[in-house]
Amino acid sequence: MNKSYFDGGLLQLIGYRILGFLVTVLSLGICLPWAYTMIYNWETKHTVINGNRLYFDGTAVGLFGQWIKWLLLTIITLGIYGFWVGIKLKKWRAVHTHVNAVGYPGGFFTGESWFDGGLFQLIGYHILGILVTTITLGICLPWAYTMIYNWEIKHTIISGHRLAFDGTAVGLFGQWIKWLLLTIITLGIYGLWVGIKLKKWKVAHTHLLF
């Protein structure tokens, strides 16, 4: 099986996030969909699953239309619909993510993409993760991450192929200890890399089911 990996760099990520933040603030929030789309596109094109690089075809204009609808629904429901916006955004992103398949006729899988996870499941897993992490004074944070990653990935279908996750809490715990020690040794500087290291670990354990 070909490897999965993420080849984006920290400085690129920081640059895109700063740019997205500035554009959003200067436009008084109007260009937030553009910022999301820009970062999603960068993350997706740097993600390779089983040797197949992903690509993203979502546009800021397309997301803007959805964003206005979600905003209006949130206002009409006095904020209640706001709970669904995060997962709606996840579903929109999945629909616009595809596989550039190596060795496949035409170079692409032709199936549709979607995310079939539900809001209440997501809330339940997050609450469980927070409780377990708090009770164990942070020791089980890798378990919480792994649990949520597994749920998100197994509910994601890309170009007609469901994804699978084989990462374990034990495996992440070993990495977590290493990152923590490096952060302490470098007086916090290495902490800037932890987020992208976590992303690389997550992608490395993500696979396509055929």
N, C-alpha and C positions, 0 to 999 in steps of 0.2 A: 504494500500500500504506500502510495506517495505521501510525503510529509505535508503537514499543515503548518503554516507559520504566518507571522505578521512582520512585515519589513518596514514599517513606518518608523520615523525617528522622533525623539523627544523634542528637538528644536523646531521641527516642522509643526508638530502638534501645538506647541506653545505659540508659535507664530500664527497659526490659523485661529486659535482660540482668542488671542489678543485682537486680531483683525475682526473676528466675528463680534467680540464684545464692543469694540470701538464703533463699528458700523451700526450695531443695534442701539447703542446709546445715542449716537449722533442722529439717528433717524427716529428717535423716541420710541423704539420698539417695533417700528414698522418693518424693518429688515431682519427681524429675528428669524423668519423662515429661511431667508437667504443664508444666514449664519449656520443654521442647522444643516441645510443642504450642502454647504461647502465642506463642513466637517465630516458629514456622512460620506460624501464622495471620496474624501481623502482616506478615511478609515477603510472604506470598502475596497478601493483599488490597491490598497497595501495588504489585503487579506488573501491568503492562498489556502484553499482547502483541498487536501489530497492532491496537490500539484496543480490544481485549477484555480486561477486567479478570479476573484469576483469583480463585478463591475456594477455601477449604480447609475440608473437613468432617471432618477427623480429630479425635478426642477423646483427652483424657488417659487416660480409662478404657480405651479401645481400645488405645492404645500401651502402657499398663501391662501388659496381658495379654501382649503380644508381648515386652515388656522382661523379664518374669519367665521366659518360655520361653528367650529368648536367654541370660539369666543362668545358668539351669540347664544349658543345653547347653555354655556356656563352662566351668562348673565340672566337668561330666562329662568333657569333652575336655581337662581340665587347661590351659585357657586357649586352646587352638587355635581354637575356634569364635569367640573374641573378634575374630579378624581379619575375620570376616564381618559383625559387628554394624554397622559403619559403612555398608556397602552395603545391608544389610537395612533400616536406618533410612531410607536414600535411597529404596529401593523402597516402603516404607510411606508416606513422604511423597508420592511421585508418585501412588500409588493414590488418595490423598485430595485431590488437586489437580485442579481443573476449570476450564473456561472459561465465563464469563458472556458469551455471544456477543451482540454488538450487531447488531440487525437479523435475527437468526436466529429461526425459528419457536419460540415458547416461551421465547426468551431464553437457551437453553443448548444447547451441543453435547451429544449424547446418548451418544457413544462412551465407552469405558472409558479409564482412565489407568494407565500403568505405566512402569517403568524396566527396560530390558533389557540394561544394561551388566553385565559380569562383574568379579569381584574381582581376578583375575589381570591383566586388562587395566588396571584402575585402579592396581594396584601397579606394573605395568610403566611406565605413564605418569608416575607420581610419581617413581619411581627415575630415569627418563630426565630428567625436569625438574630434579631435584636435581643430577644429574651435570653437565648442561649449564650450569646456573646457577653451580655451584661452579667449573667449569673456566673460565668466562668472567668470574669474579669478580663475578657478579651482573648483568652487562650483559644477559644473555639471560633474566632473570627474566620479563619480559613475554611472551616466547615460550613459556616453561613454563606460565604462566597460560593463555595462549590455547590451547595444545595440550590442556590438561586441560578447559577450558571447552568446547571443541569436542566432545571425547569425551563429556562428561556430557550436553550438550544434545542431541546427535544420537541419544542412546540414551533420550531422554525422550519419551513419548507422553502428551499431555494431551487428554482427551475425544475420543480416537480420532484425533488429529492429531499427527504427529511434529513435533518442533521442529527448527529449523535455526539454525546460528550462522554469521554472516558477518564476525565481528571478525578482525582481523589483528594479528600481533605488531608490525608497523610502526606501525599505528594506535595500539595501546596504548603503544608505546614513547614516542611523542610526548606522550601524556597523562602517562606515568610521569615523564618529565623535568620537566614542568610541576609535578606534585605534589611532586616532590623539591625543586625550587627553592623552592616556596612553603613547604615544611616547614622548609627551612634559613633562609629569610628570617624566618619567624615563630618561630624558635628551638624548633621541634618541635611547636608548637601545631596547625598545619594537619595534622600526621600523624594526628590523631584522625579527620579526615574522609576519609582515603585509603581505608579499608575500604568505606565507603558509596559513594564515588566509583567504586570498582572495581565494585561491585554495579550501579550505574547504567549504567556502560559495558557490562557484561556483558548486562544486560537490553535495552539499546538495540540490541544486535546479535543479539538472539534473535527468531525469527519462527516462525509456524505454517505448516506445509506443507499446502496444500489440494489 
